[in-house]
Amino acid sequence: MTYYTAYGLTIESTFSLPELPQVEGTAEAIDVELRRDELDPVPTSVAGEGGRRIRAGPNTCRLSYDTIGTFLVEDGRRVSFDPVAEFETTPGAVPPKIVRRLFQNEMMGVLLHQRGQLVLHASAVAVDGRAAVFLGPRGAGKSTTAAAFDAAGHTILEDDVVGIRVDESHPAVLPGVPQLRLMPDAVEALDVEGTTGPASDADSEKRYKQFDAARRPAPLAACYLLEEDDSLAIDRLDPHERVSQLVSRTYTGGMLAETDATAVNFRQCTTIAKTCPFRRLRRPRDHRSLPALVEAVVDDLHSSGRTHLSHQ
């Protein structure tokens, strides 16, 4: 067995996961198990989309992909995988890229949800040890924004599946999977070195970049909703819109009702909306504006940190 870490968890895996940092581990210290198992797929009578079918409950979630196999996430502790013949691998071997991405993104998102964390489809960076989370629809530039902060010497916490440990006063962003996915134009504009191709991932246009994994959670300092505009500006977001944006960007939003987590999710989103500055970040889609964007956000974070604003 090999031991890895992500989201502050020690993961024991029968599969090789080269994107994750390896750590020393013992049976007593394991938080999560990833293993090969024989699983019943989600019945074809269950409505699905894009060849994927889901059946979820409060502590279990089964996901079947017609061309990949079936995953089972249980109790926030175990992820089992039963591949189709094409994706069968020997113990300890490196699974295909698409399988690893499902482990590290969707399954970890479900697992964090089962462990009571708020999971957002977002990117997150740390500036002087404090976290900024960037929200927006698909294609809004969340990964490119994170890469711009990396280029400026700041720390990326997570690119896609942001896990937040929420309590009443000090939400904290967990360090996730240390890998960026970037469009080729962003790679060129930011002069990102060391990127690789996706190697059989369906998302074949994007480039992959490993980054140094953050060592510890970072207190959440601010959330930014990315929007396109002709010029760069940072505005306050209406308090009610803050909650709705967080709920709508919840990574596991489609299964909140099935997992009896709708009320918990709403409380978590409300806590963040009340205790964390929340901004609308308007910016041109021109990559030349990225250094100015980073500078503006850093100044905003420093300003909110000095004045201890909790309702901006």
Short mmCIF file of the C-alpha atoms (twelve columns), coordinates in Angstrom:
data_MODEL
# 
_entry.id   MODEL 
# 
loop_
_atom_site.group_PDB 
_atom_site.id 
_atom_site.type_symbol 
_atom_site.label_atom_id 
_atom_site.label_alt_id 
_atom_site.label_comp_id 
_atom_site.label_asym_id 
_atom_site.label_seq_id 
_atom_site.Cartn_x 
_atom_site.Cartn_y 
_atom_site.Cartn_z 
_atom_site.pdbx_PDB_model_num 
ATOM 1   C CA . MET A 1   0.000   0.000  0.000   1 
ATOM 2   C CA . THR A 2   1.051   3.570  -0.659  1 
ATOM 3   C CA . TYR A 3   0.034   6.565  1.448   1 
ATOM 4   C CA . TYR A 4   -0.827  10.001 0.092   1 
ATOM 5   C CA . THR A 5   -2.228  13.243 1.435   1 
ATOM 6   C CA . ALA A 6   -4.885  15.658 0.196   1 
ATOM 7   C CA . TYR A 7   -7.331  17.939 2.046   1 
ATOM 8   C CA . GLY A 8   -5.447  17.263 5.268   1 
ATOM 9   C CA . LEU A 9   -6.289  13.545 5.053   1 
ATOM 10  C CA . THR A 10  -3.972  10.534 4.984   1 
ATOM 11  C CA . ILE A 11  -5.057  8.299  2.099   1 
ATOM 12  C CA . GLU A 12  -4.155  4.631  1.748   1 
ATOM 13  C CA . SER A 13  -4.439  3.555  -1.886  1 
ATOM 14  C CA . THR A 14  -4.091  0.328  -3.835  1 
ATOM 15  C CA . PHE A 15  -3.740  2.551  -6.907  1 
ATOM 16  C CA . SER A 16  -0.756  4.722  -7.766  1 
ATOM 17  C CA . LEU A 17  -1.716  8.415  -7.708  1 
ATOM 18  C CA . PRO A 18  1.314   10.397 -8.941  1 
ATOM 19  C CA . GLU A 19  -0.438  13.770 -8.637  1 
ATOM 20  C CA . LEU A 20  -0.687  13.488 -4.835  1 
ATOM 21  C CA . PRO A 21  2.172   13.949 -2.355  1 
ATOM 22  C CA . GLN A 22  3.290   10.704 -0.729  1 
ATOM 23  C CA . VAL A 23  3.532   10.533 3.062   1 
ATOM 24  C CA . GLU A 24  4.514   8.051  5.713   1 
ATOM 25  C CA . GLY A 25  1.500   6.180  6.987   1 
ATOM 26  C CA . THR A 26  0.329   3.530  9.406   1 
ATOM 27  C CA . ALA A 27  -2.930  1.634  9.704   1 
ATOM 28  C CA . GLU A 28  -3.846  3.721  12.752  1 
ATOM 29  C CA . ALA A 29  -3.315  7.026  10.935  1 
ATOM 30  C CA . ILE A 30  -5.408  6.288  7.829   1 
ATOM 31  C CA . ASP A 31  -8.292  8.661  7.177   1 
ATOM 32  C CA . VAL A 32  -9.345  7.354  3.749   1 
ATOM 33  C CA . GLU A 33  -9.003  4.069  1.839   1 
ATOM 34  C CA . LEU A 34  -8.983  3.848  -1.966  1 
ATOM 35  C CA . ARG A 35  -9.374  0.271  -3.133  1 
ATOM 36  C CA . ARG A 36  -10.404 -2.089 -5.936  1 
ATOM 37  C CA . ASP A 37  -13.612 -3.986 -5.241  1 
ATOM 38  C CA . GLU A 38  -16.466 -5.814 -6.937  1 
ATOM 39  C CA . LEU A 39  -19.445 -3.474 -7.063  1 
ATOM 40  C CA . ASP A 40  -22.973 -3.552 -8.392  1 
ATOM 41  C CA . PRO A 41  -23.484 -0.681 -10.834 1 
ATOM 42  C CA . VAL A 42  -26.247 1.851  -10.424 1 
ATOM 43  C CA . PRO A 43  -29.252 0.319  -12.238 1 
ATOM 44  C CA . THR A 44  -29.849 1.572  -15.748 1 
ATOM 45  C CA . SER A 45  -33.407 2.394  -14.662 1 
ATOM 46  C CA . VAL A 46  -31.934 5.334  -12.679 1 
ATOM 47  C CA . ALA A 47  -31.949 8.488  -14.796 1 
ATOM 48  C CA . GLY A 48  -28.479 9.687  -15.711 1 
ATOM 49  C CA . GLU A 49  -26.666 12.199 -17.839 1 
ATOM 50  C CA . GLY A 50  -23.672 11.809 -20.132 1 
ATOM 51  C CA . GLY A 51  -23.304 8.107  -19.352 1 
ATOM 52  C CA . ARG A 52  -23.218 8.733  -15.564 1 
ATOM 53  C CA . ARG A 53  -25.803 7.547  -13.027 1 
ATOM 54  C CA . ILE A 54  -25.839 8.373  -9.296  1 
ATOM 55  C CA . ARG A 55  -27.591 6.853  -6.303  1 
ATOM 56  C CA . ALA A 56  -26.860 8.642  -3.033  1 
ATOM 57  C CA . GLY A 57  -27.865 8.457  0.618   1 
ATOM 58  C CA . PRO A 58  -26.716 10.185 3.814   1 
ATOM 59  C CA . ASN A 59  -23.535 8.072  4.134   1 
ATOM 60  C CA . THR A 60  -23.091 6.361  0.765   1 
ATOM 61  C CA . CYS A 61  -22.865 7.443  -2.844  1 
ATOM 62  C CA . ARG A 62  -22.609 5.073  -5.819  1 
ATOM 63  C CA . LEU A 63  -21.627 6.510  -9.206  1 
ATOM 64  C CA . SER A 64  -21.576 4.456  -12.404 1 
ATOM 65  C CA . TYR A 65  -19.942 5.577  -15.647 1 
ATOM 66  C CA . ASP A 66  -20.864 3.491  -18.674 1 
ATOM 67  C CA . THR A 67  -17.366 3.555  -20.194 1 
ATOM 68  C CA . ILE A 68  -15.276 3.680  -16.983 1 
ATOM 69  C CA . GLY A 69  -16.818 1.669  -14.141 1 
ATOM 70  C CA . THR A 70  -18.533 2.092  -10.783 1 
ATOM 71  C CA . PHE A 71  -17.369 3.997  -7.701  1 
ATOM 72  C CA . LEU A 72  -18.713 3.693  -4.165  1 
ATOM 73  C CA . VAL A 73  -17.984 6.383  -1.556  1 
ATOM 74  C CA . GLU A 74  -18.868 5.395  2.016   1 
ATOM 75  C CA . ASP A 75  -18.931 7.149  5.388   1 
ATOM 76  C CA . GLY A 76  -16.351 9.757  4.390   1 
ATOM 77  C CA . ARG A 77  -13.691 7.041  4.734   1 
ATOM 78  C CA . ARG A 78  -13.714 4.651  1.776   1 
ATOM 79  C CA . VAL A 79  -13.708 4.924  -2.001  1 
ATOM 80  C CA . SER A 80  -14.075 1.660  -3.922  1 
ATOM 81  C CA . PHE A 81  -13.732 1.266  -7.689  1 
ATOM 82  C CA . ASP A 82  -14.871 -1.514 -9.997  1 
ATOM 83  C CA . PRO A 83  -13.558 -0.702 -13.491 1 
ATOM 84  C CA . VAL A 84  -14.807 -1.845 -16.851 1 
ATOM 85  C CA . ALA A 85  -12.396 -4.247 -18.556 1 
ATOM 86  C CA . GLU A 86  -10.675 -1.449 -20.503 1 
ATOM 87  C CA . PHE A 87  -9.610  0.303  -17.292 1 
ATOM 88  C CA . GLU A 88  -8.597  -2.745 -15.260 1 
ATOM 89  C CA . THR A 89  -5.104  -2.341 -13.748 1 
ATOM 90  C CA . THR A 90  -2.858  -4.485 -11.579 1 
ATOM 91  C CA . PRO A 91  -2.453  -3.503 -7.892  1 
ATOM 92  C CA . GLY A 92  -0.029  -0.611 -7.499  1 
ATOM 93  C CA . ALA A 93  -0.222  0.371  -11.157 1 
ATOM 94  C CA . VAL A 94  -1.061  3.883  -12.345 1 
ATOM 95  C CA . PRO A 95  -4.704  4.040  -13.510 1 
ATOM 96  C CA . PRO A 96  -5.611  6.025  -16.631 1 
ATOM 97  C CA . LYS A 97  -5.727  9.793  -16.200 1 
ATOM 98  C CA . ILE A 98  -9.523  9.983  -16.338 1 
ATOM 99  C CA . VAL A 99  -9.813  7.463  -13.475 1 
ATOM 100 C CA . ARG A 100 -7.303  9.375  -11.346 1 
ATOM 101 C CA . ARG A 101 -9.151  12.624 -11.976 1 
ATOM 102 C CA . LEU A 102 -12.418 11.033 -10.868 1 
ATOM 103 C CA . PHE A 103 -10.727 9.779  -7.687  1 
ATOM 104 C CA . GLN A 104 -9.137  13.127 -6.916  1 
ATOM 105 C CA . ASN A 105 -12.005 15.405 -7.914  1 
ATOM 106 C CA . GLU A 106 -15.518 13.999 -7.915  1 
ATOM 107 C CA . MET A 107 -14.991 11.187 -5.402  1 
ATOM 108 C CA . MET A 108 -13.006 13.376 -3.011  1 
ATOM 109 C CA . GLY A 109 -15.721 16.026 -3.329  1 
ATOM 110 C CA . VAL A 110 -18.356 13.479 -2.303  1 
ATOM 111 C CA . LEU A 111 -16.119 12.149 0.485   1 
ATOM 112 C CA . LEU A 112 -15.511 15.640 1.919   1 
ATOM 113 C CA . HIS A 113 -19.257 16.252 1.762   1 
ATOM 114 C CA . GLN A 114 -19.812 13.066 3.780   1 
ATOM 115 C CA . ARG A 115 -17.250 14.310 6.314   1 
ATOM 116 C CA . GLY A 116 -19.272 17.474 6.848   1 
ATOM 117 C CA . GLN A 117 -17.141 19.931 4.863   1 
ATOM 118 C CA . LEU A 118 -18.505 22.563 2.505   1 
ATOM 119 C CA . VAL A 119 -17.309 21.643 -0.998  1 
ATOM 120 C CA . LEU A 120 -17.301 24.338 -3.694  1 
ATOM 121 C CA . HIS A 121 -16.590 24.275 -7.415  1 
ATOM 122 C CA . ALA A 122 -13.967 26.996 -7.196  1 
ATOM 123 C CA . SER A 123 -10.256 27.758 -7.003  1 
ATOM 124 C CA . ALA A 124 -8.392  28.941 -3.923  1 
ATOM 125 C CA . VAL A 125 -5.050  30.598 -3.181  1 
ATOM 126 C CA . ALA A 126 -3.245  31.682 -0.041  1 
ATOM 127 C CA . VAL A 127 -1.818  35.197 0.333   1 
ATOM 128 C CA . ASP A 128 0.352   35.628 3.431   1 
ATOM 129 C CA . GLY A 129 -1.286  32.546 4.921   1 
ATOM 130 C CA . ARG A 130 -4.892  33.704 4.340   1 
ATOM 131 C CA . ALA A 131 -7.147  32.113 1.724   1 
ATOM 132 C CA . ALA A 132 -9.029  33.742 -1.144  1 
ATOM 133 C CA . VAL A 133 -11.646 31.665 -2.969  1 
ATOM 134 C CA . PHE A 134 -12.646 32.412 -6.570  1 
ATOM 135 C CA . LEU A 135 -16.137 31.432 -7.719  1 
ATOM 136 C CA . GLY A 136 -17.835 31.532 -11.081 1 
ATOM 137 C CA . PRO A 137 -19.428 29.387 -13.775 1 
ATOM 138 C CA . ARG A 138 -17.486 26.987 -15.950 1 
ATOM 139 C CA . GLY A 139 -15.074 28.970 -18.123 1 
ATOM 140 C CA . ALA A 140 -15.081 32.027 -15.834 1 
ATOM 141 C CA . GLY A 141 -11.299 31.861 -15.386 1 
ATOM 142 C CA . LYS A 142 -10.972 30.304 -11.938 1 
ATOM 143 C CA . SER A 143 -7.941  28.175 -12.869 1 
ATOM 144 C CA . THR A 144 -6.294  31.009 -14.806 1 
ATOM 145 C CA . THR A 145 -6.750  33.321 -11.814 1 
ATOM 146 C CA . ALA A 146 -5.112  30.757 -9.518  1 
ATOM 147 C CA . ALA A 147 -2.231  30.389 -11.987 1 
ATOM 148 C CA . ALA A 148 -1.752  34.168 -12.003 1 
ATOM 149 C CA . PHE A 149 -1.361  34.150 -8.213  1 
ATOM 150 C CA . ASP A 150 1.122   31.278 -8.501  1 
ATOM 151 C CA . ALA A 151 3.114   33.291 -11.059 1 
ATOM 152 C CA . ALA A 152 3.190   36.190 -8.583  1 
ATOM 153 C CA . GLY A 153 4.682   33.974 -5.873  1 
ATOM 154 C CA . HIS A 154 1.570   33.113 -3.888  1 
ATOM 155 C CA . THR A 155 0.380   29.630 -2.896  1 
ATOM 156 C CA . ILE A 156 -2.334  27.670 -4.693  1 
ATOM 157 C CA . LEU A 157 -4.546  25.692 -2.335  1 
ATOM 158 C CA . GLU A 158 -6.833  24.012 -4.882  1 
ATOM 159 C CA . ASP A 159 -7.899  24.458 -8.483  1 
ATOM 160 C CA . ASP A 160 -11.294 22.758 -8.815  1 
ATOM 161 C CA . VAL A 161 -12.769 21.096 -5.715  1 
ATOM 162 C CA . VAL A 162 -12.368 23.495 -2.784  1 
ATOM 163 C CA . GLY A 163 -13.018 21.977 0.632   1 
ATOM 164 C CA . ILE A 164 -13.823 24.375 3.471   1 
ATOM 165 C CA . ARG A 165 -13.934 23.384 7.119   1 
ATOM 166 C CA . VAL A 166 -16.725 25.532 8.537   1 
ATOM 167 C CA . ASP A 167 -17.257 26.481 12.146  1 
ATOM 168 C CA . GLU A 168 -19.093 29.459 13.585  1 
ATOM 169 C CA . SER A 169 -16.192 31.913 13.438  1 
ATOM 170 C CA . HIS A 170 -13.166 30.615 11.555  1 
ATOM 171 C CA . PRO A 171 -13.834 28.834 8.234   1 
ATOM 172 C CA . ALA A 172 -10.607 27.368 6.787   1 
ATOM 173 C CA . VAL A 173 -9.721  26.215 3.272   1 
ATOM 174 C CA . LEU A 174 -8.128  22.778 3.067   1 
ATOM 175 C CA . PRO A 175 -5.083  22.149 0.816   1 
ATOM 176 C CA . GLY A 176 -6.332  19.983 -2.051  1 
ATOM 177 C CA . VAL A 177 -4.858  18.236 -5.088  1 
ATOM 178 C CA . PRO A 178 -1.724  20.131 -6.229  1 
ATOM 179 C CA . GLN A 179 -2.496  20.274 -9.933  1 
ATOM 180 C CA . LEU A 180 -3.732  23.004 -12.288 1 
ATOM 181 C CA . ARG A 181 -5.588  22.539 -15.566 1 
ATOM 182 C CA . LEU A 182 -5.067  25.437 -17.952 1 
ATOM 183 C CA . MET A 183 -6.061  26.346 -21.482 1 
ATOM 184 C CA . PRO A 184 -3.092  26.717 -23.842 1 
ATOM 185 C CA . ASP A 185 -3.552  30.483 -24.184 1 
ATOM 186 C CA . ALA A 186 -3.290  30.894 -20.398 1 
ATOM 187 C CA . VAL A 187 -0.150  28.741 -20.326 1 
ATOM 188 C CA . GLU A 188 1.419   30.974 -22.963 1 
ATOM 189 C CA . ALA A 189 0.283   34.278 -21.438 1 
ATOM 190 C CA . LEU A 190 1.553   33.389 -17.959 1 
ATOM 191 C CA . ASP A 191 4.679   31.658 -19.282 1 
ATOM 192 C CA . VAL A 192 3.830   28.535 -17.269 1 
ATOM 193 C CA . GLU A 193 6.609   25.966 -17.531 1 
ATOM 194 C CA . GLY A 194 6.502   22.223 -17.029 1 
ATOM 195 C CA . THR A 195 2.966   21.550 -18.244 1 
ATOM 196 C CA . THR A 196 1.985   18.163 -19.630 1 
ATOM 197 C CA . GLY A 197 -0.759  16.855 -21.879 1 
ATOM 198 C CA . PRO A 198 -3.812  15.142 -20.429 1 
ATOM 199 C CA . ALA A 199 -2.929  11.608 -21.646 1 
ATOM 200 C CA . SER A 200 -6.352  10.115 -22.412 1 
ATOM 201 C CA . ASP A 201 -8.384  12.517 -20.285 1 
ATOM 202 C CA . ALA A 202 -11.518 13.557 -22.136 1 
ATOM 203 C CA . ASP A 203 -10.606 17.180 -21.439 1 
ATOM 204 C CA . SER A 204 -7.905  16.934 -24.078 1 
ATOM 205 C CA . GLU A 205 -7.374  20.629 -24.806 1 
ATOM 206 C CA . LYS A 206 -6.154  21.653 -21.365 1 
ATOM 207 C CA . ARG A 207 -2.599  21.420 -20.061 1 
ATOM 208 C CA . TYR A 208 -1.672  20.094 -16.623 1 
ATOM 209 C CA . LYS A 209 0.731   21.696 -14.175 1 
ATOM 210 C CA . GLN A 210 1.839   20.261 -10.838 1 
ATOM 211 C CA . PHE A 211 2.468   22.820 -8.102  1 
ATOM 212 C CA . ASP A 212 3.951   22.604 -4.633  1 
ATOM 213 C CA . ALA A 213 1.333   21.296 -2.224  1 
ATOM 214 C CA . ALA A 214 0.299   23.595 0.600   1 
ATOM 215 C CA . ARG A 215 1.150   22.150 3.999   1 
ATOM 216 C CA . ARG A 216 -1.782  23.286 6.120   1 
ATOM 217 C CA . PRO A 217 -5.297  24.797 5.951   1 
ATOM 218 C CA . ALA A 218 -5.573  28.552 5.533   1 
ATOM 219 C CA . PRO A 219 -8.211  30.711 7.248   1 
ATOM 220 C CA . LEU A 220 -10.745 31.980 4.733   1 
ATOM 221 C CA . ALA A 221 -10.143 35.692 4.200   1 
ATOM 222 C CA . ALA A 222 -12.475 36.513 1.289   1 
ATOM 223 C CA . CYS A 223 -14.575 35.116 -1.558  1 
ATOM 224 C CA . TYR A 224 -14.571 36.640 -5.051  1 
ATOM 225 C CA . LEU A 225 -17.230 36.110 -7.708  1 
ATOM 226 C CA . LEU A 226 -15.556 36.369 -11.122 1 
ATOM 227 C CA . GLU A 227 -17.418 38.357 -13.776 1 
ATOM 228 C CA . GLU A 228 -16.329 39.692 -17.158 1 
ATOM 229 C CA . ASP A 229 -16.271 43.452 -17.684 1 
ATOM 230 C CA . ASP A 230 -14.426 46.090 -19.700 1 
ATOM 231 C CA . SER A 231 -12.333 47.207 -16.746 1 
ATOM 232 C CA . LEU A 232 -11.045 45.871 -13.439 1 
ATOM 233 C CA . ALA A 233 -13.160 46.595 -10.350 1 
ATOM 234 C CA . ILE A 234 -13.918 45.035 -6.968  1 
ATOM 235 C CA . ASP A 235 -17.400 45.647 -5.537  1 
ATOM 236 C CA . ARG A 236 -19.290 44.437 -2.506  1 
ATOM 237 C CA . LEU A 237 -21.796 41.641 -3.063  1 
ATOM 238 C CA . ASP A 238 -25.308 41.871 -1.623  1 
ATOM 239 C CA . PRO A 239 -25.589 39.641 1.499   1 
ATOM 240 C CA . HIS A 240 -28.475 37.599 0.080   1 
ATOM 241 C CA . GLU A 241 -26.608 37.031 -3.169  1 
ATOM 242 C CA . ARG A 242 -23.598 35.773 -1.227  1 
ATOM 243 C CA . VAL A 243 -25.583 32.847 0.153   1 
ATOM 244 C CA . SER A 244 -27.229 32.012 -3.173  1 
ATOM 245 C CA . GLN A 245 -23.877 32.073 -4.972  1 
ATOM 246 C CA . LEU A 246 -22.321 29.718 -2.418  1 
ATOM 247 C CA . VAL A 247 -25.278 27.333 -2.565  1 
ATOM 248 C CA . SER A 248 -25.267 27.328 -6.366  1 
ATOM 249 C CA . ARG A 249 -21.487 26.676 -6.472  1 
ATOM 250 C CA . THR A 250 -21.682 23.763 -4.021  1 
ATOM 251 C CA . TYR A 251 -19.862 20.902 -5.728  1 
ATOM 252 C CA . THR A 252 -22.287 18.286 -4.432  1 
ATOM 253 C CA . GLY A 253 -25.351 20.476 -4.937  1 
ATOM 254 C CA . GLY A 254 -27.123 17.883 -7.051  1 
ATOM 255 C CA . MET A 255 -27.251 15.399 -4.185  1 
ATOM 256 C CA . LEU A 256 -28.015 17.641 -1.193  1 
ATOM 257 C CA . ALA A 257 -31.615 16.440 -0.877  1 
ATOM 258 C CA . GLU A 258 -30.706 12.756 -1.272  1 
ATOM 259 C CA . THR A 259 -28.039 13.026 1.422   1 
ATOM 260 C CA . ASP A 260 -30.237 14.995 3.859   1 
ATOM 261 C CA . ALA A 261 -27.719 17.840 3.726   1 
ATOM 262 C CA . THR A 262 -29.766 20.756 2.356   1 
ATOM 263 C CA . ALA A 263 -30.144 22.428 5.758   1 
ATOM 264 C CA . VAL A 264 -26.506 21.824 6.712   1 
ATOM 265 C CA . ASN A 265 -25.307 23.249 3.397   1 
ATOM 266 C CA . PHE A 266 -27.462 26.349 3.836   1 
ATOM 267 C CA . ARG A 267 -26.118 26.911 7.369   1 
ATOM 268 C CA . GLN A 268 -22.538 26.532 6.162   1 
ATOM 269 C CA . CYS A 269 -23.059 28.958 3.289   1 
ATOM 270 C CA . THR A 270 -24.780 31.430 5.620   1 
ATOM 271 C CA . THR A 271 -21.894 31.210 8.095   1 
ATOM 272 C CA . ILE A 272 -19.376 32.059 5.381   1 
ATOM 273 C CA . ALA A 273 -21.568 34.853 4.007   1 
ATOM 274 C CA . LYS A 274 -21.755 36.419 7.491   1 
ATOM 275 C CA . THR A 275 -18.150 35.952 8.612   1 
ATOM 276 C CA . CYS A 276 -16.177 36.502 5.397   1 
ATOM 277 C CA . PRO A 277 -15.854 39.494 3.035   1 
ATOM 278 C CA . PHE A 278 -17.493 38.663 -0.306  1 
ATOM 279 C CA . ARG A 279 -16.730 40.644 -3.467  1 
ATOM 280 C CA . ARG A 280 -17.733 40.815 -7.095  1 
ATOM 281 C CA . LEU A 281 -14.477 40.811 -9.066  1 
ATOM 282 C CA . ARG A 282 -15.038 42.357 -12.478 1 
ATOM 283 C CA . ARG A 283 -12.198 42.051 -14.975 1 
ATOM 284 C CA . PRO A 284 -11.455 41.927 -18.698 1 
ATOM 285 C CA . ARG A 285 -10.830 38.479 -20.170 1 
ATOM 286 C CA . ASP A 286 -7.570  39.839 -21.570 1 
ATOM 287 C CA . HIS A 287 -4.700  37.919 -19.925 1 
ATOM 288 C CA . ARG A 288 -2.660  41.135 -19.851 1 
ATOM 289 C CA . SER A 289 -4.872  42.336 -16.980 1 
ATOM 290 C CA . LEU A 290 -3.953  39.389 -14.716 1 
ATOM 291 C CA . PRO A 291 -1.019  41.072 -12.879 1 
ATOM 292 C CA . ALA A 292 -3.258  44.035 -12.065 1 
ATOM 293 C CA . LEU A 293 -5.987  41.649 -10.886 1 
ATOM 294 C CA . VAL A 294 -3.574  39.921 -8.511  1 
ATOM 295 C CA . GLU A 295 -2.371  43.244 -7.143  1 
ATOM 296 C CA . ALA A 296 -5.941  44.486 -6.618  1 
ATOM 297 C CA . VAL A 297 -6.992  41.324 -4.772  1 
ATOM 298 C CA . VAL A 298 -3.863  41.340 -2.599  1 
ATOM 299 C CA . ASP A 299 -4.513  44.981 -1.670  1 
ATOM 300 C CA . ASP A 300 -8.145  44.127 -0.894  1 
ATOM 301 C CA . LEU A 301 -7.118  41.211 1.320   1 
ATOM 302 C CA . HIS A 302 -4.614  43.357 3.195   1 
ATOM 303 C CA . SER A 303 -7.215  46.084 3.647   1 
ATOM 304 C CA . SER A 304 -9.845  43.731 5.029   1 
ATOM 305 C CA . GLY A 305 -7.246  42.127 7.280   1 
ATOM 306 C CA . ARG A 306 -6.201  45.474 8.758   1 
ATOM 307 C CA . THR A 307 -9.728  46.670 9.411   1 
ATOM 308 C CA . HIS A 308 -11.195 43.268 10.436  1 
ATOM 309 C CA . LEU A 309 -14.260 43.778 8.277   1 
ATOM 310 C CA . SER A 310 -16.630 40.835 8.614   1 
ATOM 311 C CA . HIS A 311 -19.651 42.011 6.658   1 
ATOM 312 C CA . GLN A 312 -18.192 43.561 3.511   1 
# 
